Amino acid sequence: MDTVFLRNSQFTRKSDVYNFEVALVELLTGQKPLTLLSSEEAKSLASNFMMCVEENCVFDIIDKRVIKEGEKNLIMEVVNLASRCLESNERRRLTMKEVSLELENNIKLKRRT
């Protein structure tokens, strides 16, 4: 769930960006958005993903099939895109239009190679 929503109990125009990127991270990692560790503790995929990005170990949680079938530079483009959309500070998040343009540009790059 969007961190801004969790703080304010209100969806914003960039909440959809956050939620879209959580789905994208699910595809990259093959993990569920929330893992219950115990009856009182849960682990968020988004926060775990962002921690791995910050610690430069994101390939540790990327699904092995994605690594095997994808190109490392394109995977990193998607990782960078996702991390900018999962920002806890809503003002630093991309808009859905910016996300769409970046994905479109990545597809065009892929077709050229």
matplotlib code that plots the C-alpha trace (Angstrom):
import matplotlib.pyplot as plt

x = [0.0, 1.2, 3.2, 1.4, -1.9, -0.8, 0.2, -2.7, -5.5, -5.9, -5.1, -3.2, -2.8, 0.6, -0.8, -1.5, 2.2, 3.3, 0.8, 1.8, 5.4, 4.7, 3.1, 6.2, 8.5, 6.3, 7.1, 10.8, 11.2, 8.5, 7.6, 4.3, 3.8, 3.5, 5.0, 3.8, 6.8, 4.7, 1.3, 2.6, 5.2, 5.1, 7.7, 6.9, 8.3, 8.5, 10.6, 12.8, 13.3, 14.2, 16.7, 18.3, 18.5, 20.2, 22.6, 23.4, 22.3, 19.0, 20.1, 19.9, 16.1, 15.4, 13.8, 16.4, 14.3, 14.3, 18.1, 18.5, 16.1, 16.6, 19.5, 21.2, 21.1, 17.4, 16.6, 18.5, 16.5, 13.3, 14.8, 15.7, 12.3, 10.6, 12.7, 11.8, 8.2, 8.4, 9.8, 8.1, 8.2, 5.4, 6.9, 9.9, 7.8, 7.2, 3.8, 2.1, 2.7, 6.5, 6.4, 4.6, 7.2, 10.1, 8.7, 8.0, 11.5, 12.9, 10.8, 12.1, 15.7, 15.1, 13.7, 16.8, 19.2]
y = [0.0, 3.5, 5.0, 8.3, 6.6, 4.8, 8.1, 10.2, 7.7, 9.4, 8.3, 10.8, 11.2, 9.3, 6.4, 4.6, 4.9, 3.4, 0.5, -0.1, -0.3, -2.8, -5.0, -4.5, -5.5, -8.6, -9.6, -8.9, -10.8, -13.4, -12.5, -11.4, -7.8, -8.8, -11.8, -12.7, -13.6, -14.2, -13.4, -9.9, -9.2, -8.8, -8.0, -5.5, -6.4, -2.6, -1.8, -4.9, -4.0, -0.4, -1.6, -3.9, -1.0, 1.2, -1.5, -2.4, -6.0, -5.9, -8.9, -11.0, -10.7, -10.6, -13.9, -16.2, -16.6, -12.8, -12.7, -15.7, -14.4, -10.7, -8.3, -6.9, -3.3, -3.5, -5.2, -2.3, 0.2, -1.3, -1.5, 2.2, 3.1, 1.1, 2.6, 6.1, 5.2, 3.6, 6.8, 7.4, 11.2, 11.5, 14.7, 12.7, 10.0, 9.9, 10.4, 7.5, 9.4, 9.5, 5.8, 5.0, 7.1, 5.4, 1.9, 2.8, 4.1, 0.9, -1.2, 0.9, 0.4, -3.3, -3.5, -1.7, -4.2]
z = [0.0, -0.8, 2.1, 1.7, 2.0, 5.1, 6.7, 5.7, 4.9, 1.5, -2.0, -4.1, -7.8, -7.5, -5.4, -8.6, -9.6, -6.3, -6.7, -10.3, -9.4, -6.6, -9.2, -11.4, -8.6, -8.0, -11.6, -11.2, -8.0, -8.2, -4.6, -3.0, -1.9, 1.7, 3.5, 7.0, 9.1, 12.2, 13.6, 14.5, 11.9, 8.1, 5.5, 2.7, -0.7, -1.6, 1.4, 1.0, -2.7, -1.9, 0.8, -1.8, -4.3, -1.7, -0.7, -4.3, -3.9, -6.0, -8.1, -4.9, -5.0, -8.7, -9.9, -11.5, -14.6, -15.2, -14.8, -17.2, -19.9, -19.5, -20.3, -17.3, -18.5, -19.3, -15.9, -14.2, -16.2, -14.8, -11.3, -11.5, -12.8, -10.0, -7.3, -8.4, -8.2, -4.8, -3.2, 0.1, -0.7, -3.2, -4.8, -6.0, -7.6, -11.4, -12.9, -14.7, -18.0, -17.2, -16.3, -19.6, -21.6, -19.9, -20.5, -24.1, -24.6, -23.1, -25.5, -28.5, -27.3, -27.1, -30.6, -32.0, -30.6]

ax = plt.figure().add_subplot(projection="3d")
ax.plot(x, y, z, "-o")
ax.set_aspect("equal")
plt.show()
